Amino acid sequence: MKSRISDTGFQTAFLFGFLAVFVVTEFASLFGKVKGRHGPP
């Protein structure tokens, strides 16, 4: 089923995108703490 595969691919891409944003945000926050820069909370 083409639509079924497309839907699964979309959900996977959305999940990976959300996870990537979360990881990048956490990494950026941690990196900022290591550098000792006091940014917005």
mmCIF entry with sequence, helices, sheets and N, C-alpha, C, O atoms, coordinates in Angstrom:
data_MODEL
# 
_entry.id   MODEL 
# 
_entity.id                         1 
_entity.type                       polymer 
_entity.pdbx_number_of_molecules   1 
# 
_entity_poly.entity_id                      1 
_entity_poly.type                           'polypeptide(L)' 
_entity_poly.nstd_linkage                   no 
_entity_poly.nstd_monomer                   no 
_entity_poly.pdbx_seq_one_letter_code       MKSRISDTGFQTAFLFGFLAVFVVTEFASLFGKVKGRHGPP 
_entity_poly.pdbx_seq_one_letter_code_can   MKSRISDTGFQTAFLFGFLAVFVVTEFASLFGKVKGRHGPP 
_entity_poly.pdbx_strand_id                 A 
# 
loop_
_entity_poly_seq.entity_id 
_entity_poly_seq.num 
_entity_poly_seq.mon_id 
_entity_poly_seq.hetero 
1 1  MET n 
1 2  LYS n 
1 3  SER n 
1 4  ARG n 
1 5  ILE n 
1 6  SER n 
1 7  ASP n 
1 8  THR n 
1 9  GLY n 
1 10 PHE n 
1 11 GLN n 
1 12 THR n 
1 13 ALA n 
1 14 PHE n 
1 15 LEU n 
1 16 PHE n 
1 17 GLY n 
1 18 PHE n 
1 19 LEU n 
1 20 ALA n 
1 21 VAL n 
1 22 PHE n 
1 23 VAL n 
1 24 VAL n 
1 25 THR n 
1 26 GLU n 
1 27 PHE n 
1 28 ALA n 
1 29 SER n 
1 30 LEU n 
1 31 PHE n 
1 32 GLY n 
1 33 LYS n 
1 34 VAL n 
1 35 LYS n 
1 36 GLY n 
1 37 ARG n 
1 38 HIS n 
1 39 GLY n 
1 40 PRO n 
1 41 PRO n 
# 
_struct_asym.id          A 
_struct_asym.entity_id   1 
# 
_struct_conf.conf_type_id            HELX_P 
_struct_conf.id                      HELX_P1 
_struct_conf.pdbx_PDB_helix_id       AA1 
_struct_conf.beg_label_comp_id       LYS 
_struct_conf.beg_label_asym_id       A 
_struct_conf.beg_label_seq_id        2 
_struct_conf.pdbx_beg_PDB_ins_code   ? 
_struct_conf.end_label_comp_id       LYS 
_struct_conf.end_label_asym_id       A 
_struct_conf.end_label_seq_id        35 
_struct_conf.pdbx_end_PDB_ins_code   ? 
_struct_conf.beg_auth_comp_id        LYS 
_struct_conf.beg_auth_asym_id        A 
_struct_conf.beg_auth_seq_id         2 
_struct_conf.end_auth_comp_id        LYS 
_struct_conf.end_auth_asym_id        A 
_struct_conf.end_auth_seq_id         35 
_struct_conf.pdbx_PDB_helix_class    1 
_struct_conf.details                 ? 
_struct_conf.pdbx_PDB_helix_length   34 
# 
_struct_conf_type.id          HELX_P 
_struct_conf_type.criteria    ? 
_struct_conf_type.reference   ? 
# 
loop_
_atom_site.group_PDB 
_atom_site.id 
_atom_site.type_symbol 
_atom_site.label_atom_id 
_atom_site.label_alt_id 
_atom_site.label_comp_id 
_atom_site.label_asym_id 
_atom_site.label_entity_id 
_atom_site.label_seq_id 
_atom_site.pdbx_PDB_ins_code 
_atom_site.Cartn_x 
_atom_site.Cartn_y 
_atom_site.Cartn_z 
_atom_site.occupancy 
_atom_site.B_iso_or_equiv 
_atom_site.pdbx_formal_charge 
_atom_site.auth_seq_id 
_atom_site.auth_comp_id 
_atom_site.auth_asym_id 
_atom_site.auth_atom_id 
_atom_site.pdbx_PDB_model_num 
ATOM 1   N N  . MET A 1 1  ? 0.840  -1.198 0.000  1.00 0.00 ? 1  MET A N  1 
ATOM 2   C CA . MET A 1 1  ? 0.000  0.000  0.000  1.00 0.00 ? 1  MET A CA 1 
ATOM 3   C C  . MET A 1 1  ? 0.880  1.255  0.000  1.00 0.00 ? 1  MET A C  1 
ATOM 4   O O  . MET A 1 1  ? 1.670  1.479  0.917  1.00 0.00 ? 1  MET A O  1 
ATOM 5   N N  . LYS A 1 2  ? 0.724  2.055  -1.040 1.00 0.00 ? 2  LYS A N  1 
ATOM 6   C CA . LYS A 1 2  ? 1.596  3.224  -1.174 1.00 0.00 ? 2  LYS A CA 1 
ATOM 7   C C  . LYS A 1 2  ? 1.320  4.240  -0.063 1.00 0.00 ? 2  LYS A C  1 
ATOM 8   O O  . LYS A 1 2  ? 2.248  4.753  0.562  1.00 0.00 ? 2  LYS A O  1 
ATOM 9   N N  . SER A 1 3  ? 0.030  4.528  0.179  1.00 0.00 ? 3  SER A N  1 
ATOM 10  C CA . SER A 1 3  ? -0.328 5.539  1.176  1.00 0.00 ? 3  SER A CA 1 
ATOM 11  C C  . SER A 1 3  ? 0.139  5.108  2.569  1.00 0.00 ? 3  SER A C  1 
ATOM 12  O O  . SER A 1 3  ? 0.563  5.937  3.373  1.00 0.00 ? 3  SER A O  1 
ATOM 13  N N  . ARG A 1 4  ? 0.058  3.815  2.841  1.00 0.00 ? 4  ARG A N  1 
ATOM 14  C CA . ARG A 1 4  ? 0.457  3.318  4.156  1.00 0.00 ? 4  ARG A CA 1 
ATOM 15  C C  . ARG A 1 4  ? 1.960  3.538  4.380  1.00 0.00 ? 4  ARG A C  1 
ATOM 16  O O  . ARG A 1 4  ? 2.373  4.002  5.443  1.00 0.00 ? 4  ARG A O  1 
ATOM 17  N N  . ILE A 1 5  ? 2.759  3.206  3.384  1.00 0.00 ? 5  ILE A N  1 
ATOM 18  C CA . ILE A 1 5  ? 4.209  3.393  3.495  1.00 0.00 ? 5  ILE A CA 1 
ATOM 19  C C  . ILE A 1 5  ? 4.537  4.877  3.625  1.00 0.00 ? 5  ILE A C  1 
ATOM 20  O O  . ILE A 1 5  ? 5.407  5.267  4.404  1.00 0.00 ? 5  ILE A O  1 
ATOM 21  N N  . SER A 1 6  ? 3.829  5.699  2.852  1.00 0.00 ? 6  SER A N  1 
ATOM 22  C CA . SER A 1 6  ? 4.080  7.140  2.891  1.00 0.00 ? 6  SER A CA 1 
ATOM 23  C C  . SER A 1 6  ? 3.766  7.690  4.279  1.00 0.00 ? 6  SER A C  1 
ATOM 24  O O  . SER A 1 6  ? 4.514  8.512  4.810  1.00 0.00 ? 6  SER A O  1 
ATOM 25  N N  . ASP A 1 7  ? 2.660  7.237  4.863  1.00 0.00 ? 7  ASP A N  1 
ATOM 26  C CA . ASP A 1 7  ? 2.266  7.712  6.188  1.00 0.00 ? 7  ASP A CA 1 
ATOM 27  C C  . ASP A 1 7  ? 3.312  7.306  7.230  1.00 0.00 ? 7  ASP A C  1 
ATOM 28  O O  . ASP A 1 7  ? 3.680  8.103  8.093  1.00 0.00 ? 7  ASP A O  1 
ATOM 29  N N  . THR A 1 8  ? 3.784  6.061  7.140  1.00 0.00 ? 8  THR A N  1 
ATOM 30  C CA . THR A 1 8  ? 4.795  5.582  8.083  1.00 0.00 ? 8  THR A CA 1 
ATOM 31  C C  . THR A 1 8  ? 6.079  6.380  7.932  1.00 0.00 ? 8  THR A C  1 
ATOM 32  O O  . THR A 1 8  ? 6.710  6.748  8.922  1.00 0.00 ? 8  THR A O  1 
ATOM 33  N N  . GLY A 1 9  ? 6.462  6.645  6.691  1.00 0.00 ? 9  GLY A N  1 
ATOM 34  C CA . GLY A 1 9  ? 7.678  7.418  6.444  1.00 0.00 ? 9  GLY A CA 1 
ATOM 35  C C  . GLY A 1 9  ? 7.554  8.823  7.002  1.00 0.00 ? 9  GLY A C  1 
ATOM 36  O O  . GLY A 1 9  ? 8.511  9.368  7.552  1.00 0.00 ? 9  GLY A O  1 
ATOM 37  N N  . PHE A 1 10 ? 6.372  9.411  6.859  1.00 0.00 ? 10 PHE A N  1 
ATOM 38  C CA . PHE A 1 10 ? 6.143  10.768 7.371  1.00 0.00 ? 10 PHE A CA 1 
ATOM 39  C C  . PHE A 1 10 ? 6.251  10.781 8.893  1.00 0.00 ? 10 PHE A C  1 
ATOM 40  O O  . PHE A 1 10 ? 6.886  11.667 9.465  1.00 0.00 ? 10 PHE A O  1 
ATOM 41  N N  . GLN A 1 11 ? 5.634  9.802  9.549  1.00 0.00 ? 11 GLN A N  1 
ATOM 42  C CA . GLN A 1 11 ? 5.696  9.725  11.016 1.00 0.00 ? 11 GLN A CA 1 
ATOM 43  C C  . GLN A 1 11 ? 7.135  9.542  11.477 1.00 0.00 ? 11 GLN A C  1 
ATOM 44  O O  . GLN A 1 11 ? 7.561  10.168 12.448 1.00 0.00 ? 11 GLN A O  1 
ATOM 45  N N  . THR A 1 12 ? 7.890  8.684  10.783 1.00 0.00 ? 12 THR A N  1 
ATOM 46  C CA . THR A 1 12 ? 9.289  8.444  11.149 1.00 0.00 ? 12 THR A CA 1 
ATOM 47  C C  . THR A 1 12 ? 10.106 9.716  10.985 1.00 0.00 ? 12 THR A C  1 
ATOM 48  O O  . THR A 1 12 ? 10.915 10.056 11.849 1.00 0.00 ? 12 THR A O  1 
ATOM 49  N N  . ALA A 1 13 ? 9.896  10.421 9.872  1.00 0.00 ? 13 ALA A N  1 
ATOM 50  C CA . ALA A 1 13 ? 10.630 11.663 9.618  1.00 0.00 ? 13 ALA A CA 1 
ATOM 51  C C  . ALA A 1 13 ? 10.289 12.706 10.680 1.00 0.00 ? 13 ALA A C  1 
ATOM 52  O O  . ALA A 1 13 ? 11.172 13.416 11.163 1.00 0.00 ? 13 ALA A O  1 
ATOM 53  N N  . PHE A 1 14 ? 9.022  12.798 11.039 1.00 0.00 ? 14 PHE A N  1 
ATOM 54  C CA . PHE A 1 14 ? 8.590  13.761 12.057 1.00 0.00 ? 14 PHE A CA 1 
ATOM 55  C C  . PHE A 1 14 ? 9.217  13.427 13.409 1.00 0.00 ? 14 PHE A C  1 
ATOM 56  O O  . PHE A 1 14 ? 9.681  14.310 14.130 1.00 0.00 ? 14 PHE A O  1 
ATOM 57  N N  . LEU A 1 15 ? 9.221  12.125 13.740 1.00 0.00 ? 15 LEU A N  1 
ATOM 58  C CA . LEU A 1 15 ? 9.801  11.684 15.006 1.00 0.00 ? 15 LEU A CA 1 
ATOM 59  C C  . LEU A 1 15 ? 11.290 12.000 15.052 1.00 0.00 ? 15 LEU A C  1 
ATOM 60  O O  . LEU A 1 15 ? 11.788 12.532 16.044 1.00 0.00 ? 15 LEU A O  1 
ATOM 61  N N  . PHE A 1 16 ? 12.001 11.670 13.970 1.00 0.00 ? 16 PHE A N  1 
ATOM 62  C CA . PHE A 1 16 ? 13.438 11.933 13.922 1.00 0.00 ? 16 PHE A CA 1 
ATOM 63  C C  . PHE A 1 16 ? 13.715 13.429 13.974 1.00 0.00 ? 16 PHE A C  1 
ATOM 64  O O  . PHE A 1 16 ? 14.673 13.866 14.611 1.00 0.00 ? 16 PHE A O  1 
ATOM 65  N N  . GLY A 1 17 ? 12.882 14.210 13.308 1.00 0.00 ? 17 GLY A N  1 
ATOM 66  C CA . GLY A 1 17 ? 13.058 15.661 13.310 1.00 0.00 ? 17 GLY A CA 1 
ATOM 67  C C  . GLY A 1 17 ? 12.884 16.227 14.711 1.00 0.00 ? 17 GLY A C  1 
ATOM 68  O O  . GLY A 1 17 ? 13.674 17.059 15.157 1.00 0.00 ? 17 GLY A O  1 
ATOM 69  N N  . PHE A 1 18 ? 11.844 15.770 15.399 1.00 0.00 ? 18 PHE A N  1 
ATOM 70  C CA . PHE A 1 18 ? 11.594 16.232 16.770 1.00 0.00 ? 18 PHE A CA 1 
ATOM 71  C C  . PHE A 1 18 ? 12.743 15.828 17.687 1.00 0.00 ? 18 PHE A C  1 
ATOM 72  O O  . PHE A 1 18 ? 13.201 16.621 18.510 1.00 0.00 ? 18 PHE A O  1 
ATOM 73  N N  . LEU A 1 19 ? 13.209 14.580 17.536 1.00 0.00 ? 19 LEU A N  1 
ATOM 74  C CA . LEU A 1 19 ? 14.311 14.088 18.359 1.00 0.00 ? 19 LEU A CA 1 
ATOM 75  C C  . LEU A 1 19 ? 15.578 14.888 18.086 1.00 0.00 ? 19 LEU A C  1 
ATOM 76  O O  . LEU A 1 19 ? 16.316 15.230 19.010 1.00 0.00 ? 19 LEU A O  1 
ATOM 77  N N  . ALA A 1 20 ? 15.826 15.185 16.805 1.00 0.00 ? 20 ALA A N  1 
ATOM 78  C CA . ALA A 1 20 ? 17.021 15.947 16.432 1.00 0.00 ? 20 ALA A CA 1 
ATOM 79  C C  . ALA A 1 20 ? 16.995 17.335 17.067 1.00 0.00 ? 20 ALA A C  1 
ATOM 80  O O  . ALA A 1 20 ? 18.004 17.796 17.602 1.00 0.00 ? 20 ALA A O  1 
ATOM 81  N N  . VAL A 1 21 ? 15.842 18.000 17.007 1.00 0.00 ? 21 VAL A N  1 
ATOM 82  C CA . VAL A 1 21 ? 15.715 19.342 17.593 1.00 0.00 ? 21 VAL A CA 1 
ATOM 83  C C  . VAL A 1 21 ? 15.956 19.287 19.100 1.00 0.00 ? 21 VAL A C  1 
ATOM 84  O O  . VAL A 1 21 ? 16.638 20.144 19.662 1.00 0.00 ? 21 VAL A O  1 
ATOM 85  N N  . PHE A 1 22 ? 15.386 18.267 19.748 1.00 0.00 ? 22 PHE A N  1 
ATOM 86  C CA . PHE A 1 22 ? 15.554 18.121 21.197 1.00 0.00 ? 22 PHE A CA 1 
ATOM 87  C C  . PHE A 1 22 ? 17.022 17.899 21.556 1.00 0.00 ? 22 PHE A C  1 
ATOM 88  O O  . PHE A 1 22 ? 17.545 18.530 22.474 1.00 0.00 ? 22 PHE A O  1 
ATOM 89  N N  . VAL A 1 23 ? 17.682 16.997 20.827 1.00 0.00 ? 23 VAL A N  1 
ATOM 90  C CA . VAL A 1 23 ? 19.094 16.690 21.095 1.00 0.00 ? 23 VAL A CA 1 
ATOM 91  C C  . VAL A 1 23 ? 19.962 17.921 20.865 1.00 0.00 ? 23 VAL A C  1 
ATOM 92  O O  . VAL A 1 23 ? 20.846 18.220 21.668 1.00 0.00 ? 23 VAL A O  1 
ATOM 93  N N  . VAL A 1 24 ? 19.709 18.638 19.764 1.00 0.00 ? 24 VAL A N  1 
ATOM 94  C CA . VAL A 1 24 ? 20.501 19.831 19.451 1.00 0.00 ? 24 VAL A CA 1 
ATOM 95  C C  . VAL A 1 24 ? 20.313 20.891 20.535 1.00 0.00 ? 24 VAL A C  1 
ATOM 96  O O  . VAL A 1 24 ? 21.275 21.538 20.951 1.00 0.00 ? 24 VAL A O  1 
ATOM 97  N N  . THR A 1 25 ? 19.074 21.065 20.990 1.00 0.00 ? 25 THR A N  1 
ATOM 98  C CA . THR A 1 25 ? 18.802 22.061 22.032 1.00 0.00 ? 25 THR A CA 1 
ATOM 99  C C  . THR A 1 25 ? 19.522 21.705 23.331 1.00 0.00 ? 25 THR A C  1 
ATOM 100 O O  . THR A 1 25 ? 20.148 22.558 23.960 1.00 0.00 ? 25 THR A O  1 
ATOM 101 N N  . GLU A 1 26 ? 19.426 20.440 23.720 1.00 0.00 ? 26 GLU A N  1 
ATOM 102 C CA . GLU A 1 26 ? 20.088 19.988 24.947 1.00 0.00 ? 26 GLU A CA 1 
ATOM 103 C C  . GLU A 1 26 ? 21.602 20.124 24.819 1.00 0.00 ? 26 GLU A C  1 
ATOM 104 O O  . GLU A 1 26 ? 22.272 20.565 25.753 1.00 0.00 ? 26 GLU A O  1 
ATOM 105 N N  . PHE A 1 27 ? 22.135 19.745 23.666 1.00 0.00 ? 27 PHE A N  1 
ATOM 106 C CA . PHE A 1 27 ? 23.580 19.819 23.450 1.00 0.00 ? 27 PHE A CA 1 
ATOM 107 C C  . PHE A 1 27 ? 24.049 21.265 23.483 1.00 0.00 ? 27 PHE A C  1 
ATOM 108 O O  . PHE A 1 27 ? 25.099 21.572 24.046 1.00 0.00 ? 27 PHE A O  1 
ATOM 109 N N  . ALA A 1 28 ? 23.269 22.148 22.879 1.00 0.00 ? 28 ALA A N  1 
ATOM 110 C CA . ALA A 1 28 ? 23.633 23.569 22.855 1.00 0.00 ? 28 ALA A CA 1 
ATOM 111 C C  . ALA A 1 28 ? 23.635 24.130 24.272 1.00 0.00 ? 28 ALA A C  1 
ATOM 112 O O  . ALA A 1 28 ? 24.517 24.909 24.635 1.00 0.00 ? 28 ALA A O  1 
ATOM 113 N N  . SER A 1 29 ? 22.649 23.735 25.072 1.00 0.00 ? 29 SER A N  1 
ATOM 114 C CA . SER A 1 29 ? 22.568 24.212 26.451 1.00 0.00 ? 29 SER A CA 1 
ATOM 115 C C  . SER A 1 29 ? 23.765 23.710 27.256 1.00 0.00 ? 29 SER A C  1 
ATOM 116 O O  . SER A 1 29 ? 24.386 24.466 28.003 1.00 0.00 ? 29 SER A O  1 
ATOM 117 N N  . LEU A 1 30 ? 24.077 22.426 27.093 1.00 0.00 ? 30 LEU A N  1 
ATOM 118 C CA . LEU A 1 30 ? 25.206 21.843 27.808 1.00 0.00 ? 30 LEU A CA 1 
ATOM 119 C C  . LEU A 1 30 ? 26.511 22.495 27.368 1.00 0.00 ? 30 LEU A C  1 
ATOM 120 O O  . LEU A 1 30 ? 27.367 22.800 28.199 1.00 0.00 ? 30 LEU A O  1 
ATOM 121 N N  . PHE A 1 31 ? 26.664 22.708 26.070 1.00 0.00 ? 31 PHE A N  1 
ATOM 122 C CA . PHE A 1 31 ? 27.870 23.331 25.533 1.00 0.00 ? 31 PHE A CA 1 
ATOM 123 C C  . PHE A 1 31 ? 28.026 24.743 26.080 1.00 0.00 ? 31 PHE A C  1 
ATOM 124 O O  . PHE A 1 31 ? 29.134 25.177 26.395 1.00 0.00 ? 31 PHE A O  1 
ATOM 125 N N  . GLY A 1 32 ? 26.914 25.452 26.191 1.00 0.00 ? 32 GLY A N  1 
ATOM 126 C CA . GLY A 1 32 ? 26.952 26.814 26.727 1.00 0.00 ? 32 GLY A CA 1 
ATOM 127 C C  . GLY A 1 32 ? 27.396 26.816 28.183 1.00 0.00 ? 32 GLY A C  1 
ATOM 128 O O  . GLY A 1 32 ? 28.149 27.693 28.608 1.00 0.00 ? 32 GLY A O  1 
ATOM 129 N N  . LYS A 1 33 ? 26.926 25.826 28.947 1.00 0.00 ? 33 LYS A N  1 
ATOM 130 C CA . LYS A 1 33 ? 27.319 25.732 30.353 1.00 0.00 ? 33 LYS A CA 1 
ATOM 131 C C  . LYS A 1 33 ? 28.814 25.448 30.464 1.00 0.00 ? 33 LYS A C  1 
ATOM 132 O O  . LYS A 1 33 ? 29.498 26.013 31.317 1.00 0.00 ? 33 LYS A O  1 
ATOM 133 N N  . VAL A 1 34 ? 29.315 24.570 29.599 1.00 0.00 ? 34 VAL A N  1 
ATOM 134 C CA . VAL A 1 34 ? 30.732 24.208 29.632 1.00 0.00 ? 34 VAL A CA 1 
ATOM 135 C C  . VAL A 1 34 ? 31.595 25.427 29.310 1.00 0.00 ? 34 VAL A C  1 
ATOM 136 O O  . VAL A 1 34 ? 32.642 25.636 29.922 1.00 0.00 ? 34 VAL A O  1 
ATOM 137 N N  . LYS A 1 35 ? 31.146 26.226 28.346 1.00 0.00 ? 35 LYS A N  1 
ATOM 138 C CA . LYS A 1 35 ? 31.905 27.421 27.969 1.00 0.00 ? 35 LYS A CA 1 
ATOM 139 C C  . LYS A 1 35 ? 31.778 28.510 29.027 1.00 0.00 ? 35 LYS A C  1 
ATOM 140 O O  . LYS A 1 35 ? 32.572 29.451 29.050 1.00 0.00 ? 35 LYS A O  1 
ATOM 141 N N  . GLY A 1 36 ? 30.786 28.387 29.901 1.00 0.00 ? 36 GLY A N  1 
ATOM 142 C CA . GLY A 1 36 ? 30.622 29.358 30.974 1.00 0.00 ? 36 GLY A CA 1 
ATOM 143 C C  . GLY A 1 36 ? 29.877 30.603 30.534 1.00 0.00 ? 36 GLY A C  1 
ATOM 144 O O  . GLY A 1 36 ? 29.973 31.647 31.179 1.00 0.00 ? 36 GLY A O  1 
ATOM 145 N N  . ARG A 1 37 ? 29.127 30.502 29.427 1.00 0.00 ? 37 ARG A N  1 
ATOM 146 C CA . ARG A 1 37 ? 28.351 31.665 28.972 1.00 0.00 ? 37 ARG A CA 1 
ATOM 147 C C  . ARG A 1 37 ? 26.968 31.620 29.599 1.00 0.00 ? 37 ARG A C  1 
ATOM 148 O O  . ARG A 1 37 ? 26.284 30.598 29.539 1.00 0.00 ? 37 ARG A O  1 
ATOM 149 N N  . HIS A 1 38 ? 26.558 32.728 30.199 1.00 0.00 ? 38 HIS A N  1 
ATOM 150 C CA . HIS A 1 38 ? 25.245 32.774 30.837 1.00 0.00 ? 38 HIS A CA 1 
ATOM 151 C C  . HIS A 1 38 ? 24.220 33.363 29.874 1.00 0.00 ? 38 HIS A C  1 
ATOM 152 O O  . HIS A 1 38 ? 24.118 34.580 29.715 1.00 0.00 ? 38 HIS A O  1 
ATOM 153 N N  . GLY A 1 39 ? 23.460 32.466 29.233 1.00 0.00 ? 39 GLY A N  1 
ATOM 154 C CA . GLY A 1 39 ? 22.436 32.911 28.293 1.00 0.00 ? 39 GLY A CA 1 
ATOM 155 C C  . GLY A 1 39 ? 21.084 32.896 28.964 1.00 0.00 ? 39 GLY A C  1 
ATOM 156 O O  . GLY A 1 39 ? 20.997 32.721 30.180 1.00 0.00 ? 39 GLY A O  1 
ATOM 157 N N  . PRO A 1 40 ? 20.035 33.076 28.201 1.00 0.00 ? 40 PRO A N  1 
ATOM 158 C CA . PRO A 1 40 ? 18.675 33.045 28.757 1.00 0.00 ? 40 PRO A CA 1 
ATOM 159 C C  . PRO A 1 40 ? 18.368 31.677 29.337 1.00 0.00 ? 40 PRO A C  1 
ATOM 160 O O  . PRO A 1 40 ? 18.827 30.673 28.792 1.00 0.00 ? 40 PRO A O  1 
ATOM 161 N N  . PRO A 1 41 ? 17.615 31.600 30.412 1.00 0.00 ? 41 PRO A N  1 
ATOM 162 C CA . PRO A 1 41 ? 17.301 30.327 31.082 1.00 0.00 ? 41 PRO A CA 1 
ATOM 163 C C  . PRO A 1 41 ? 16.513 29.386 30.182 1.00 0.00 ? 41 PRO A C  1 
ATOM 164 O O  . PRO A 1 41 ? 16.172 28.277 30.596 1.00 0.00 ? 41 PRO A O  1 
# 
